[in-house]
Amino acid sequence: MDSYILAADIGTSSCKAALFTDQGKLLALGKGKYPLFFPQEGYVEQEPEMVFKGMCEAVSKLKEKGYDLSKVAAVSFSAQIASQCLVDKNGNPLTNLLSWMDTRAWKEAESFRHSFSREETEKLTGVDMVVTPAYSISKLCWLKSHSNLFNKAYKFVQIKDYIIWKLTGNWVSDVTSMKGLVHPLTKELIPEILDFIGVSEELFPQVKEPNEIAGYLRKNVAGLEELPEGIPVITGWNDMNAAFLGMGALTGSDCVGMDLTGTSEHLGCVGMSSTQYSRKYGGINRVPYLNGREVFYGVTSSGGQAVEWFVKDFMKAADVSQYLNEVFENNEILFPQEEGVIFLPYLEGERNPWNNPLAQGVLFGLKRNHTQKEVAAAVLEGVCFALRAIYDCLPQKPGKVVVSGGASLNNIWNQMKADVMNVPFVRLKNTEAGCAGAAVLALSALFPEKSMEQLSERFLKAEQEYIPDSERHWIYEKKYHRFLELYRCLDREFWNKEEKEE
């Protein structure tokens, strides 16, 4: 096939656009950026049109690299979710996007949890999830109570839905992006949830499978004029599921471990569905996947953004990768110190395994002889420990963990994760798993006779494996328990509340 697949991964503060062949070869990658706004404490917003323009910027970089965009056969998406806004009948945003990092709806989230037990929530929604301020349920309740434009709203949409509308004129979303509102088996909106919020079905986009065609590209979409009119636009998926697909979630019969790096970081495992798990995975989420599989996962709000804060805001360095390469010369990992500096990375609260939006960051144990190298190592370790807290809750422990995303290029951090969790980590040759997963969905729509397992295997080539070091793991194990003890000591109010609820 002498044509391309255009896959866009719409992240928190940037979009990556990738051109793939139908055999899974990555030809080129472009990147566009857009800002986050922090109008007041707990509020994190974005302008939908800025995000769309950031995607157009990413696509334009592909043309600048000499690729003929008229050869694109389909467009597909991987996108951040829990970033939503209200739009009117003409598609004009009535509000900014409320980012997944936005915590203003924490009272609404608490109200929902008091109204529905976790068991009731799972029975109604078809997923076992911890409802936080990020979820559609919480945000819709907040908007209904606080926005004077709510009565003018035509649709409540994710950023991916908005971009699909810009391209096709259709309001379409996927089941997983609307989790909590739509049951994953029936694909129907959940009346009890809508009644709780006080909204009608008309407020939501049409629901399709992630590999279904959402519509066809309109003529001369501003910023994307080089793309051919009428090509299929694929519904796409949320960033985690798409990335897990691009990381091999459907390959093999055993449990597959996944670590998706980014502004936040997703850690989980994908395996065959089972009824044997009761509540052995408290604090994390369990959701259906594809082909009889399900995902257990947690999201730490403190992944790449914690490291970026330290490097750019604290150390005033311009580039994260360059700074870490300079501090850790020759990729030499700093041997862990049991009594060394501990970093709690909760700069924007935490989601899993502790639903604590009020958690804060801490640097603890600083001494006069500590240098930026020790502190930088503590920051990386702190994110590893936050991930370890999620890992400990997984009901199945994978034999290896596939790591992807921009931070997966950092060998020291990958080795730290392997040492902290005492399991091998594997980095793929293609680190843009979200784009790869979106491309698999597009190929599935174009070639329905082929299975997604077959299609996804085209994108899987291992680049490097990181084997745990037993001596470092032994020290990290002790330091990890100091990390947990510190967190509990500094946030007794939260832990007392958790113990009462249990």
LUMTOR-522825 format. One line per field, with one value per residue (C-alpha): residue number from 1; residue in three letters; z, x, y. Coordinates in nm, 4 decimals, always signed. Each point is the difference from the previous one (the first is absolute). Layout:
! LUMTOR-522825
seq	[NUM|...]
type	[ALA|...]
Z	[Z|...]
X	[X|...]
Y	[Y|...]
***
This chain:
! LUMTOR-522825
seq	[1|2|3|4|5|6|7|8|9|10|11|12|13|14|15|16|17|18|19|20|21|22|23|24|25|26|27|28|29|30|31|32|33|34|35|36|37|38|39|40|41|42|43|44|45|46|47|48|49|50|51|52|53|54|55|56|57|58|59|60|61|62|63|64|65|66|67|68|69|70|71|72|73|74|75|76|77|78|79|80|81|82|83|84|85|86|87|88|89|90|91|92|93|94|95|96|97|98|99|100|101|102|103|104|105|106|107|108|109|110|111|112|113|114|115|116|117|118|119|120|121|122|123|124|125|126|127|128|129|130|131|132|133|134|135|136|137|138|139|140|141|142|143|144|145|146|147|148|149|150|151|152|153|154|155|156|157|158|159|160|161|162|163|164|165|166|167|168|169|170|171|172|173|174|175|176|177|178|179|180|181|182|183|184|185|186|187|188|189|190|191|192|193|194|195|196|197|198|199|200|201|202|203|204|205|206|207|208|209|210|211|212|213|214|215|216|217|218|219|220|221|222|223|224|225|226|227|228|229|230|231|232|233|234|235|236|237|238|239|240|241|242|243|244|245|246|247|248|249|250|251|252|253|254|255|256|257|258|259|260|261|262|263|264|265|266|267|268|269|270|271|272|273|274|275|276|277|278|279|280|281|282|283|284|285|286|287|288|289|290|291|292|293|294|295|296|297|298|299|300|301|302|303|304|305|306|307|308|309|310|311|312|313|314|315|316|317|318|319|320|321|322|323|324|325|326|327|328|329|330|331|332|333|334|335|336|337|338|339|340|341|342|343|344|345|346|347|348|349|350|351|352|353|354|355|356|357|358|359|360|361|362|363|364|365|366|367|368|369|370|371|372|373|374|375|376|377|378|379|380|381|382|383|384|385|386|387|388|389|390|391|392|393|394|395|396|397|398|399|400|401|402|403|404|405|406|407|408|409|410|411|412|413|414|415|416|417|418|419|420|421|422|423|424|425|426|427|428|429|430|431|432|433|434|435|436|437|438|439|440|441|442|443|444|445|446|447|448|449|450|451|452|453|454|455|456|457|458|459|460|461|462|463|464|465|466|467|468|469|470|471|472|473|474|475|476|477|478|479|480|481|482|483|484|485|486|487|488|489|490|491|492|493|494|495|496|497|498|499|500|501|502]
type	[MET|ASP|SER|TYR|ILE|LEU|ALA|ALA|ASP|ILE|GLY|THR|SER|SER|CYS|LYS|ALA|ALA|LEU|PHE|THR|ASP|GLN|GLY|LYS|LEU|LEU|ALA|LEU|GLY|LYS|GLY|LYS|TYR|PRO|LEU|PHE|PHE|PRO|GLN|GLU|GLY|TYR|VAL|GLU|GLN|GLU|PRO|GLU|MET|VAL|PHE|LYS|GLY|MET|CYS|GLU|ALA|VAL|SER|LYS|LEU|LYS|GLU|LYS|GLY|TYR|ASP|LEU|SER|LYS|VAL|ALA|ALA|VAL|SER|PHE|SER|ALA|GLN|ILE|ALA|SER|GLN|CYS|LEU|VAL|ASP|LYS|ASN|GLY|ASN|PRO|LEU|THR|ASN|LEU|LEU|SER|TRP|MET|ASP|THR|ARG|ALA|TRP|LYS|GLU|ALA|GLU|SER|PHE|ARG|HIS|SER|PHE|SER|ARG|GLU|GLU|THR|GLU|LYS|LEU|THR|GLY|VAL|ASP|MET|VAL|VAL|THR|PRO|ALA|TYR|SER|ILE|SER|LYS|LEU|CYS|TRP|LEU|LYS|SER|HIS|SER|ASN|LEU|PHE|ASN|LYS|ALA|TYR|LYS|PHE|VAL|GLN|ILE|LYS|ASP|TYR|ILE|ILE|TRP|LYS|LEU|THR|GLY|ASN|TRP|VAL|SER|ASP|VAL|THR|SER|MET|LYS|GLY|LEU|VAL|HIS|PRO|LEU|THR|LYS|GLU|LEU|ILE|PRO|GLU|ILE|LEU|ASP|PHE|ILE|GLY|VAL|SER|GLU|GLU|LEU|PHE|PRO|GLN|VAL|LYS|GLU|PRO|ASN|GLU|ILE|ALA|GLY|TYR|LEU|ARG|LYS|ASN|VAL|ALA|GLY|LEU|GLU|GLU|LEU|PRO|GLU|GLY|ILE|PRO|VAL|ILE|THR|GLY|TRP|ASN|ASP|MET|ASN|ALA|ALA|PHE|LEU|GLY|MET|GLY|ALA|LEU|THR|GLY|SER|ASP|CYS|VAL|GLY|MET|ASP|LEU|THR|GLY|THR|SER|GLU|HIS|LEU|GLY|CYS|VAL|GLY|MET|SER|SER|THR|GLN|TYR|SER|ARG|LYS|TYR|GLY|GLY|ILE|ASN|ARG|VAL|PRO|TYR|LEU|ASN|GLY|ARG|GLU|VAL|PHE|TYR|GLY|VAL|THR|SER|SER|GLY|GLY|GLN|ALA|VAL|GLU|TRP|PHE|VAL|LYS|ASP|PHE|MET|LYS|ALA|ALA|ASP|VAL|SER|GLN|TYR|LEU|ASN|GLU|VAL|PHE|GLU|ASN|ASN|GLU|ILE|LEU|PHE|PRO|GLN|GLU|GLU|GLY|VAL|ILE|PHE|LEU|PRO|TYR|LEU|GLU|GLY|GLU|ARG|ASN|PRO|TRP|ASN|ASN|PRO|LEU|ALA|GLN|GLY|VAL|LEU|PHE|GLY|LEU|LYS|ARG|ASN|HIS|THR|GLN|LYS|GLU|VAL|ALA|ALA|ALA|VAL|LEU|GLU|GLY|VAL|CYS|PHE|ALA|LEU|ARG|ALA|ILE|TYR|ASP|CYS|LEU|PRO|GLN|LYS|PRO|GLY|LYS|VAL|VAL|VAL|SER|GLY|GLY|ALA|SER|LEU|ASN|ASN|ILE|TRP|ASN|GLN|MET|LYS|ALA|ASP|VAL|MET|ASN|VAL|PRO|PHE|VAL|ARG|LEU|LYS|ASN|THR|GLU|ALA|GLY|CYS|ALA|GLY|ALA|ALA|VAL|LEU|ALA|LEU|SER|ALA|LEU|PHE|PRO|GLU|LYS|SER|MET|GLU|GLN|LEU|SER|GLU|ARG|PHE|LEU|LYS|ALA|GLU|GLN|GLU|TYR|ILE|PRO|ASP|SER|GLU|ARG|HIS|TRP|ILE|TYR|GLU|LYS|LYS|TYR|HIS|ARG|PHE|LEU|GLU|LEU|TYR|ARG|CYS|LEU|ASP|ARG|GLU|PHE|TRP|ASN|LYS|GLU|GLU|LYS|GLU|GLU]
Z	[+0.0000|-0.1162|+0.2643|+0.3593|+0.3292|+0.1927|+0.3739|+0.2469|+0.3710|+0.1809|+0.3300|+0.2950|-0.1349|-0.3442|-0.2966|-0.1951|-0.3573|-0.1582|-0.3533|-0.0210|-0.2833|+0.0100|+0.1161|+0.3187|-0.1048|+0.1519|-0.2770|+0.1735|+0.3171|+0.0542|+0.3198|+0.0889|+0.3363|+0.1911|+0.3463|+0.3263|+0.2008|+0.3791|+0.0741|+0.3714|+0.2406|-0.1084|-0.3445|-0.3067|-0.3402|-0.3727|-0.2999|-0.2417|-0.3076|+0.1179|+0.0331|-0.3514|-0.1351|+0.1831|-0.1839|-0.3311|+0.0851|+0.0608|-0.3371|-0.1770|+0.1269|-0.2008|-0.3175|+0.0860|+0.0123|-0.3636|+0.0270|-0.2389|+0.2218|-0.2958|+0.0386|+0.3455|-0.0113|+0.3478|+0.3143|+0.3472|+0.3587|+0.3414|+0.2483|+0.3596|+0.1633|+0.2949|-0.1778|-0.0907|-0.0903|-0.0886|-0.3587|-0.1653|-0.3072|-0.2335|+0.1702|+0.1727|+0.3428|+0.2848|+0.2533|-0.0047|+0.0287|+0.3614|+0.0046|+0.1598|+0.2485|+0.1032|+0.3578|+0.0451|-0.0023|+0.2998|+0.2063|-0.2844|-0.0196|+0.3740|-0.0330|-0.2680|+0.2092|+0.2952|-0.2225|-0.1725|+0.1582|-0.2042|-0.0547|-0.1188|-0.2292|-0.1584|-0.0475|-0.1659|-0.2130|-0.0884|+0.1208|+0.3415|+0.0374|+0.2670|-0.0831|+0.0337|-0.0946|-0.3450|-0.0997|-0.2223|+0.2775|+0.2415|-0.2579|-0.1377|+0.3515|+0.0579|-0.3330|+0.0560|+0.3370|-0.0855|-0.3724|-0.1053|-0.3581|+0.0805|-0.1226|-0.3404|-0.0398|-0.2964|+0.0742|+0.2736|-0.1805|+0.0348|-0.1912|-0.2488|-0.0644|-0.0706|-0.2511|-0.1743|-0.0354|-0.1489|-0.2571|-0.0816|+0.1404|+0.2120|+0.3800|+0.0752|+0.2992|+0.1054|+0.2860|+0.2127|-0.0235|+0.1394|+0.2814|+0.2887|-0.2339|-0.2525|+0.0814|-0.1881|-0.0881|-0.0974|-0.1440|+0.1524|+0.2262|+0.3621|+0.1164|+0.3723|-0.0558|-0.2194|+0.2637|+0.2690|-0.2073|-0.1217|-0.3759|-0.3067|-0.2655|-0.2609|+0.1724|-0.1136|-0.3341|-0.1889|+0.1274|-0.2365|+0.0281|-0.0141|-0.3381|-0.1600|-0.2482|+0.1723|-0.3289|-0.3047|-0.0312|-0.1090|-0.2767|+0.0864|+0.3786|+0.1126|+0.0852|-0.1665|-0.3616|-0.1260|+0.1074|-0.2657|+0.0322|+0.0840|+0.1700|+0.3044|+0.3434|+0.2607|+0.3383|+0.1842|+0.3655|+0.3316|+0.0359|+0.2407|-0.1944|-0.3342|+0.1385|+0.1609|-0.3395|-0.1577|+0.2741|-0.0598|+0.2319|-0.2311|-0.0535|+0.1915|+0.2478|+0.3203|+0.2010|-0.1744|+0.2120|-0.1339|+0.1074|-0.2024|+0.0830|-0.0480|+0.1952|+0.2157|-0.0046|-0.0487|+0.1426|-0.0402|-0.1415|-0.2744|+0.0258|-0.0726|+0.1854|+0.3230|+0.2856|+0.2573|+0.1081|+0.2770|+0.1738|-0.0201|-0.2070|+0.2155|-0.1187|-0.3707|-0.2918|-0.1849|-0.3457|-0.3000|-0.2927|-0.3297|-0.0962|+0.3455|+0.1753|+0.2812|+0.1448|+0.3608|+0.0246|+0.2058|-0.0971|+0.1948|-0.0595|+0.0762|-0.2934|-0.2530|+0.1367|+0.3335|-0.1766|-0.2331|+0.3017|+0.1606|-0.3151|-0.1544|+0.2877|+0.2858|-0.1747|-0.2823|-0.2669|-0.3490|-0.0975|+0.2238|-0.1961|-0.0376|+0.3695|+0.1129|-0.2436|+0.1436|+0.3645|-0.0490|-0.2131|-0.2298|+0.1113|+0.3318|+0.2517|+0.3494|+0.2482|+0.2336|+0.3586|+0.2534|+0.2130|-0.2995|-0.1206|-0.0495|-0.2424|+0.0211|-0.3581|+0.0703|-0.1415|-0.1434|+0.2544|-0.0724|-0.1734|+0.0518|+0.2138|+0.2376|-0.1131|+0.1683|-0.2088|+0.2927|+0.0275|-0.0334|-0.1034|+0.2512|-0.0108|+0.3261|+0.1557|-0.1621|+0.1426|-0.0636|-0.2019|-0.2439|-0.3589|-0.2858|-0.1090|+0.3224|-0.0201|-0.3692|+0.0819|+0.2836|-0.2386|-0.2436|+0.2890|+0.1388|-0.3220|-0.0005|+0.3555|-0.0951|-0.2826|+0.2357|+0.2218|-0.3022|-0.0964|+0.3459|-0.0524|-0.3287|+0.0528|-0.2603|-0.0076|-0.3598|-0.0977|-0.1710|-0.0469|-0.3401|+0.0343|-0.2582|-0.0356|-0.0074|+0.3412|-0.1069|-0.1853|+0.3368|+0.0776|+0.3612|+0.0782|-0.1684|+0.2047|+0.3205|-0.0708|-0.0601|+0.3261|+0.2069|-0.1237|-0.0412|-0.3454|-0.3439|-0.2023|-0.3798|-0.2253|-0.3522|-0.3063|-0.0623|+0.3157|-0.1389|+0.1151|-0.0084|-0.3683|-0.0695|+0.1686|-0.1948|-0.3222|+0.0877|+0.0406|-0.3410|-0.1663|+0.1658|-0.1585|-0.3413|+0.0135|+0.2087|-0.1194|+0.2127|+0.3794|+0.2253|+0.1454|-0.3462|-0.0692|+0.3347|-0.0364|-0.2890|+0.2472|+0.2655|-0.0100|+0.3269|+0.0259|+0.3489|+0.3158|+0.3544|+0.2478|+0.3752|+0.2098|+0.3224|+0.2147|-0.1092|+0.0390|+0.3612|+0.0831|-0.1988|+0.1891|+0.3298|-0.1437|-0.1489|+0.3419|+0.1368|-0.2866|+0.1036|+0.3664|-0.0808|-0.2103|+0.2743|+0.2681|-0.1990|-0.0971|+0.3106|-0.0643|-0.3334|+0.1409|+0.3035|-0.2412|-0.2164|+0.3033|+0.1111|-0.3475|-0.0019]
X	[+0.0000|+0.1636|-0.1673|+0.0422|-0.1832|-0.0062|-0.0182|-0.0293|+0.0690|-0.1628|+0.1815|-0.0253|+0.2150|+0.1039|-0.1195|+0.2107|-0.0941|+0.1529|+0.0025|+0.0051|+0.0036|-0.2562|+0.2832|+0.0528|+0.3086|+0.0217|+0.0962|-0.0099|-0.1103|-0.1150|-0.0812|-0.2215|-0.0481|-0.2765|-0.0124|-0.1668|-0.1637|-0.0182|-0.2583|-0.0134|+0.1006|-0.1402|-0.1026|+0.1859|-0.1425|+0.0716|-0.1567|-0.1437|+0.0940|+0.3610|+0.0183|-0.1402|+0.2564|+0.2730|-0.1090|+0.0089|+0.3505|+0.1116|-0.1416|+0.1667|+0.3401|-0.0524|-0.0416|+0.3122|+0.1901|-0.0905|-0.2916|-0.2936|-0.3073|-0.2295|+0.0993|-0.1612|-0.2677|-0.1491|+0.0298|-0.0184|+0.0422|+0.1334|-0.0957|+0.0052|-0.3379|-0.1705|+0.0691|-0.3458|-0.1967|-0.3513|-0.0760|-0.2992|-0.1941|+0.2583|+0.2886|+0.1249|+0.1507|-0.2018|+0.2682|+0.3670|+0.0994|+0.0129|+0.3246|+0.0358|+0.2281|-0.2832|-0.1142|-0.2804|-0.2651|+0.1351|-0.3123|-0.2170|+0.2164|-0.0434|-0.3749|-0.0154|+0.2016|-0.2314|-0.3038|+0.1347|+0.2225|+0.2876|-0.1981|-0.3040|+0.2168|+0.1534|-0.3421|-0.1424|+0.2962|+0.1602|+0.3408|+0.1632|+0.1363|+0.0784|-0.2093|+0.2225|-0.0364|+0.1371|-0.2997|-0.2837|-0.2519|+0.1751|+0.0673|-0.3520|-0.1409|+0.2335|-0.0830|-0.3716|+0.0278|+0.2572|-0.0139|-0.2539|+0.0393|-0.1084|-0.3552|+0.1358|+0.2079|-0.0675|+0.2650|+0.2447|+0.3108|+0.3555|+0.2777|+0.0101|-0.3726|+0.0487|+0.2788|-0.2047|-0.2832|+0.2436|+0.1062|-0.3335|-0.2890|-0.1045|-0.0113|+0.1481|+0.1754|+0.1117|-0.1203|+0.3131|+0.0315|-0.3539|+0.0543|-0.2338|-0.2643|-0.0260|-0.0070|+0.2820|-0.2141|-0.3313|+0.1619|-0.2961|-0.0049|-0.0761|-0.3350|+0.0840|+0.3198|-0.1735|-0.2731|+0.2614|+0.1621|-0.3326|+0.0674|-0.1584|+0.1417|+0.0013|+0.2976|+0.2400|+0.1581|-0.0756|+0.1989|+0.2028|+0.2704|+0.3560|+0.0699|-0.3241|-0.0178|-0.1282|-0.0473|+0.1851|+0.2339|-0.1683|+0.1477|+0.2663|-0.0013|+0.2014|+0.3516|-0.0392|-0.0587|+0.2696|-0.1995|-0.2281|-0.3700|-0.2206|+0.2552|-0.1337|+0.0488|+0.0197|-0.1681|+0.3211|+0.0539|+0.1099|+0.3754|+0.0553|-0.1957|+0.1436|+0.3535|-0.0480|-0.1183|+0.3150|+0.2098|-0.1281|-0.3005|-0.1613|+0.3099|+0.0491|-0.2312|+0.1762|-0.0318|+0.1798|+0.1378|-0.0204|+0.1633|-0.1123|+0.2127|-0.1135|-0.1149|-0.1851|+0.1026|-0.2177|+0.1135|-0.2036|-0.0371|-0.2162|-0.1203|-0.2925|-0.3204|-0.0544|-0.2468|+0.2588|+0.0899|-0.2183|+0.1493|+0.3661|+0.0701|-0.1269|+0.0937|+0.0321|-0.2378|-0.1300|-0.1495|-0.0886|+0.2421|-0.0198|-0.0321|-0.0985|+0.2768|-0.0153|+0.2330|+0.0962|+0.1746|+0.0739|+0.0974|+0.2453|-0.0437|+0.3678|+0.1884|+0.1791|-0.1479|+0.1813|+0.3336|-0.0720|-0.0814|+0.3333|+0.2069|-0.1689|-0.1597|+0.2315|+0.3379|-0.0859|+0.1340|-0.1487|-0.0155|-0.0804|+0.1934|+0.3091|-0.0008|-0.0279|+0.2733|+0.2300|-0.0761|+0.0321|+0.3145|+0.0360|-0.3440|+0.1552|-0.2721|+0.0555|+0.0127|-0.2977|+0.0495|-0.2438|+0.0181|+0.0175|-0.2353|-0.3646|-0.2301|-0.3792|-0.0983|-0.3610|+0.0160|-0.3526|-0.1552|-0.0282|-0.2477|+0.1149|+0.0342|-0.0926|-0.2858|+0.1412|-0.0284|+0.1346|+0.3316|+0.3112|+0.3619|+0.2859|+0.3800|+0.1058|+0.3359|+0.2142|+0.3503|+0.2764|+0.2070|-0.2797|+0.0496|-0.2440|+0.0940|-0.1395|-0.3118|-0.0544|+0.0331|-0.2526|-0.2501|+0.0271|-0.0201|-0.3084|-0.1934|+0.1197|-0.1297|-0.3367|-0.0199|+0.1079|-0.3003|-0.2211|+0.1985|-0.0513|-0.3795|-0.0027|-0.1668|+0.2301|+0.3721|+0.1283|+0.3171|+0.1210|-0.1153|+0.0041|+0.0817|-0.0807|-0.0373|+0.2617|+0.1501|+0.0631|+0.3072|+0.1668|+0.2042|+0.0675|-0.3685|-0.0907|+0.2655|-0.1261|-0.3529|+0.1279|+0.1975|-0.2822|-0.2652|+0.2395|-0.1308|+0.1644|-0.1017|+0.0076|+0.0212|-0.1382|+0.1727|-0.3064|-0.0534|-0.3113|-0.2433|-0.3048|+0.0559|+0.0702|-0.3258|-0.1961|+0.1580|-0.1054|-0.3602|+0.0138|+0.1406|-0.2737|-0.2623|+0.1701|+0.0709|-0.2808|+0.0961|+0.3173|-0.0060|+0.1327|+0.2465|+0.1529|+0.0026|+0.1514|+0.2869|+0.1309|+0.0859|+0.1773|+0.3784|+0.1960|+0.2916|+0.1444|-0.0688|+0.0763|+0.0658|-0.0474|+0.3141|-0.0542|+0.2271|-0.1634|-0.3466|+0.0790|+0.0849|-0.2914|-0.2333|+0.1005|-0.0142|-0.3442|-0.1386|+0.1482|-0.1788|-0.3328|+0.0570|+0.0815|-0.3144|-0.2184|+0.1597|-0.0425|-0.3602|-0.1563|-0.3370|-0.0318|+0.1127|-0.2309|-0.2884|+0.1044|+0.0137|-0.3491|-0.1429|+0.1552]
Y	[+0.0000|+0.3243|+0.2140|+0.1106|-0.0217|+0.3288|-0.0644|+0.2889|-0.0421|+0.2943|+0.0355|+0.2347|+0.2815|-0.1210|-0.2028|-0.2456|-0.0826|-0.3094|-0.1365|-0.3811|-0.2493|-0.2791|-0.2289|+0.1974|+0.1935|+0.3485|+0.2411|+0.3368|+0.1714|+0.3581|+0.1853|+0.2939|+0.1687|+0.1770|+0.1550|-0.0893|+0.2772|+0.0161|+0.2731|-0.0842|-0.2736|-0.3360|+0.1298|-0.1325|+0.0954|+0.0041|+0.1697|-0.2614|+0.2025|+0.0277|-0.3778|-0.0409|+0.2467|-0.1916|-0.3146|+0.1895|+0.1222|-0.3599|-0.1086|+0.2937|-0.1208|-0.3206|+0.2024|+0.2014|-0.3294|-0.0611|-0.2419|+0.0275|+0.0251|-0.0604|-0.3676|-0.0271|-0.2717|+0.0464|+0.2117|-0.1511|+0.1176|-0.0783|+0.2689|+0.1110|-0.0469|+0.1660|+0.3314|+0.1243|+0.3103|+0.1162|+0.1074|+0.1668|-0.1172|+0.1548|-0.1783|+0.3148|-0.0741|+0.1507|-0.0872|-0.0816|-0.3640|-0.1083|-0.1988|-0.3413|+0.1812|+0.2336|-0.0750|+0.2547|-0.2750|-0.1905|+0.0696|-0.1293|-0.3140|-0.0535|+0.0505|-0.2699|-0.2449|+0.0602|-0.0625|-0.3128|-0.2625|-0.1381|-0.3206|+0.1968|+0.2116|-0.3101|-0.1610|+0.3119|+0.1061|-0.3342|+0.1188|-0.0068|+0.3507|+0.2527|+0.3076|+0.3081|+0.3688|-0.0919|-0.2086|+0.1187|-0.0628|+0.2355|+0.2712|-0.0020|+0.0386|+0.2954|+0.1665|-0.0427|+0.1752|+0.2677|+0.0885|+0.2618|-0.1323|-0.3555|+0.0555|+0.1055|-0.3161|-0.2285|-0.2641|-0.0953|-0.1280|-0.1246|+0.1749|-0.2917|+0.0381|+0.3703|-0.0685|-0.2706|+0.2527|+0.2542|-0.2605|-0.1652|+0.2024|-0.3015|-0.0201|-0.3441|-0.1508|-0.3480|-0.2181|+0.0177|+0.3772|+0.0184|-0.2478|+0.0577|+0.1383|-0.2848|-0.3716|-0.1779|-0.3037|+0.1589|+0.3172|+0.1858|+0.3043|-0.0905|+0.1463|-0.0128|+0.2000|+0.2574|+0.0364|+0.0570|+0.2761|+0.1367|-0.0040|-0.1590|-0.2347|+0.2786|+0.1608|-0.2733|-0.0984|-0.3200|-0.2985|-0.2212|-0.2638|+0.1405|-0.1652|+0.1201|+0.2861|+0.3160|+0.1842|+0.1253|+0.2947|+0.3209|+0.2102|+0.2562|-0.0334|+0.3019|-0.1098|-0.3405|+0.1015|-0.2395|-0.3057|-0.1536|+0.0701|-0.2970|-0.2271|-0.1894|+0.1522|-0.2782|+0.0420|-0.0846|-0.0783|+0.1439|+0.0368|-0.2892|-0.2629|+0.1096|-0.0028|-0.3414|-0.1268|+0.1431|-0.1649|-0.3530|-0.0313|-0.2594|-0.2122|-0.3237|-0.1687|+0.1040|+0.3184|+0.2891|+0.2838|+0.3544|+0.3268|+0.3004|+0.3029|+0.3575|+0.3031|-0.2498|-0.3652|-0.3089|-0.3331|-0.3171|-0.3465|-0.1484|-0.3589|-0.2280|+0.0893|-0.1921|-0.0087|-0.1068|+0.3528|+0.1380|+0.3002|-0.0951|+0.3088|+0.2851|+0.3465|-0.0791|-0.0397|-0.3045|+0.0544|-0.2195|+0.0039|-0.1951|-0.3663|-0.1245|+0.1883|+0.2528|+0.2607|+0.0601|+0.3354|+0.3061|+0.3524|+0.2059|+0.3717|+0.0385|-0.1457|+0.2154|+0.3225|-0.0491|-0.0462|+0.2928|+0.2176|-0.0862|+0.0481|+0.3046|+0.1881|-0.0908|-0.0385|+0.2469|-0.2342|+0.0176|-0.3686|-0.2976|-0.2633|+0.2183|+0.0879|-0.3638|-0.1056|+0.2658|-0.0808|-0.3771|-0.0096|-0.3013|-0.1221|-0.1014|-0.0819|+0.1403|-0.2867|+0.0425|+0.1091|-0.1430|+0.3162|+0.2344|+0.2719|-0.0994|+0.1794|-0.0197|+0.0912|+0.1034|+0.3525|-0.0231|-0.2367|-0.3714|-0.2307|-0.3602|-0.1958|+0.2838|+0.2197|+0.3083|+0.3208|+0.2035|-0.1897|+0.2161|-0.0372|-0.0265|-0.0139|-0.1662|-0.0790|+0.2694|+0.0487|+0.2499|-0.2494|-0.0849|+0.1182|+0.0372|-0.3538|-0.1499|+0.2149|-0.0814|-0.3709|+0.0410|+0.1619|-0.2922|-0.2468|+0.1769|-0.0565|-0.3632|-0.0445|+0.1544|-0.2557|-0.2793|+0.0835|-0.0697|-0.3109|-0.1493|+0.0184|-0.1935|-0.3386|-0.1531|+0.0694|-0.0015|-0.1788|+0.3168|+0.3589|+0.1710|+0.3704|+0.2655|+0.3756|+0.2744|-0.0797|-0.3603|+0.1285|+0.0677|-0.3118|+0.0963|+0.0456|-0.3306|-0.1800|+0.1655|-0.1256|-0.3535|+0.0134|+0.1511|-0.2468|-0.2941|-0.0882|+0.0409|+0.3064|-0.0087|+0.3064|-0.0283|+0.1413|+0.2148|+0.2073|+0.1739|-0.2677|+0.2288|+0.0756|-0.3672|-0.1056|+0.2608|-0.1291|-0.3569|+0.1234|+0.1691|-0.3121|-0.2060|+0.2270|-0.0171|-0.3752|-0.1564|-0.3482|+0.0172|-0.0357|+0.2740|-0.2518|-0.0447|+0.3716|+0.1003|-0.2483|+0.2112|+0.2774|-0.2101|-0.0100|-0.0087|+0.2413|-0.0575|-0.2041|+0.1163|-0.2810|+0.0698|+0.0244|-0.1979|+0.2183|+0.3254|-0.1545|-0.0956|+0.3631|+0.1418|-0.2329|+0.1591|+0.3509|-0.0655|-0.0867|+0.3226|+0.1788|-0.1582|+0.0810|+0.3624|+0.0396|-0.1446|+0.2177|+0.3206|-0.0640|-0.1553|+0.1658|-0.1833|-0.3333|+0.0270|+0.0612|-0.2964|-0.2297|+0.1085|-0.0665|-0.3469]
***
